[in-house]
């Protein structure tokens, strides 16, 4: 039987040498649509990053740790982070009870969902985003 690895501590998940936030910030500066970066609450950012167990080197980890979420084009698209009053749900909290092998990372005003493939949609598309129309 495979042994489940222990969760990594917060200090191991924060990458100050090569932060993914630099890349995300570049994307935000060059975005064709307006993007609002929602403020984070440090305690929620810490707990959400710990629950996700991804490093801040990755864009997903950076968005979790540095933002309460992102509202694209006036909120047409909502990308989850660590939650804020304007988007009162966290990436990991929103995924509780959801099927394994995917991670819901965003939704839109029409009711569509965006899921990161963790194996549910086949190994050839690991890490790709899939859209589920309402």
C-alpha positions in Angstrom: 0.0 0.0 0.0 1.4 3.4 -1.0 2.2 5.8 1.8 0.6 9.2 1.7 3.3 11.9 1.9 3.1 14.4 4.8 1.9 17.9 3.8 4.7 20.4 3.1 4.9 23.3 5.6 4.1 26.8 4.4 7.7 27.8 4.3 8.4 25.1 1.7 5.6 26.3 -0.5 6.7 30.0 -0.7 9.3 30.5 -3.4 10.9 33.9 -2.9 13.7 33.3 -5.4 11.5 32.6 -8.4 8.0 33.8 -7.6 5.3 32.9 -10.0 3.7 36.3 -9.2 6.2 38.0 -11.5 4.9 36.0 -14.5 1.2 36.6 -13.4 2.0 40.3 -13.1 3.3 40.4 -16.6 0.2 38.7 -17.9 -2.0 41.3 -16.0 0.0 44.2 -17.5 -0.5 42.9 -21.1 -4.1 41.7 -20.7 -6.5 42.9 -23.4 -9.3 42.9 -20.9 -9.4 44.7 -17.6 -8.4 42.5 -14.6 -9.1 43.5 -11.0 -6.8 41.9 -8.5 -8.8 41.3 -5.3 -7.0 41.9 -2.0 -6.0 38.9 0.0 -6.3 38.2 3.7 -2.9 36.9 4.8 -4.3 34.2 7.1 -6.7 32.9 4.3 -3.8 33.0 1.8 -1.7 30.9 4.1 -4.4 28.4 4.8 -5.5 28.1 1.1 -1.9 27.6 -0.1 -1.4 24.9 2.6 -4.5 23.2 1.5 -3.5 23.3 -2.2 0.1 22.1 -1.5 1.4 24.0 -4.6 4.3 26.4 -4.5 4.2 30.1 -5.2 6.6 29.4 -8.1 3.5 28.2 -10.1 1.0 30.7 -11.4 -1.8 28.9 -9.5 0.2 29.1 -6.2 1.0 32.7 -6.9 -2.6 33.6 -7.5 -3.7 31.8 -4.3 -1.0 33.4 -2.2 -1.0 36.9 -3.6 -4.7 37.5 -4.3 -8.2 37.1 -3.1 -8.9 36.2 -6.7 -9.1 37.9 -10.1 -12.1 39.5 -11.8 -11.7 39.6 -15.5 -13.7 42.0 -17.7 -15.8 43.5 -14.9 -16.3 40.1 -13.3 -17.4 38.2 -16.4 -14.7 35.7 -15.5 -13.8 34.9 -11.9 -10.5 33.2 -11.2 -10.3 31.9 -7.7 -7.5 32.7 -5.2 -7.7 32.8 -1.4 -11.0 34.6 -1.3 -12.0 38.2 -0.5 -15.3 40.0 0.3 -15.9 40.5 -3.5 -15.3 36.8 -4.2 -16.1 35.1 -1.0 -14.8 31.6 -1.8 -11.3 30.0 -1.9 -10.0 27.8 -4.6 -9.6 24.8 -2.3 -12.9 25.5 -0.4 -14.8 25.6 -3.7 -13.4 22.2 -4.6 -14.4 20.3 -1.4 -16.6 17.4 -2.4 -15.8 17.7 -6.1 -14.5 14.8 -8.1 -10.9 13.8 -7.8 -8.6 14.3 -10.8 -9.6 17.9 -11.5 -9.6 21.3 -9.8 -12.2 23.9 -10.5 -10.2 27.2 -10.9 -12.7 29.7 -12.3 -16.3 30.3 -13.4 -18.1 32.9 -15.5 -21.3 34.9 -15.3 -23.1 32.5 -17.6 -22.6 29.6 -15.2 -19.7 27.9 -16.9 -16.8 26.3 -15.0 -13.1 26.0 -15.8 -11.3 22.9 -14.5 -7.6 22.1 -14.4 -7.0 18.6 -15.5 -5.3 16.5 -12.8 -6.0 13.2 -14.7 -9.8 13.1 -14.9 -9.7 14.0 -18.6 -6.8 11.8 -19.6 -3.0 11.8 -19.1 -2.3 13.5 -22.4 -3.9 16.7 -21.3 -2.6 16.9 -17.7 -2.4 20.6 -16.6 -4.7 21.8 -19.3 -7.9 23.8 -18.6 -11.3 22.5 -19.7 -14.4 24.6 -20.0 -17.8 23.2 -18.9 -20.7 25.2 -20.4 -23.8 25.7 -18.3 
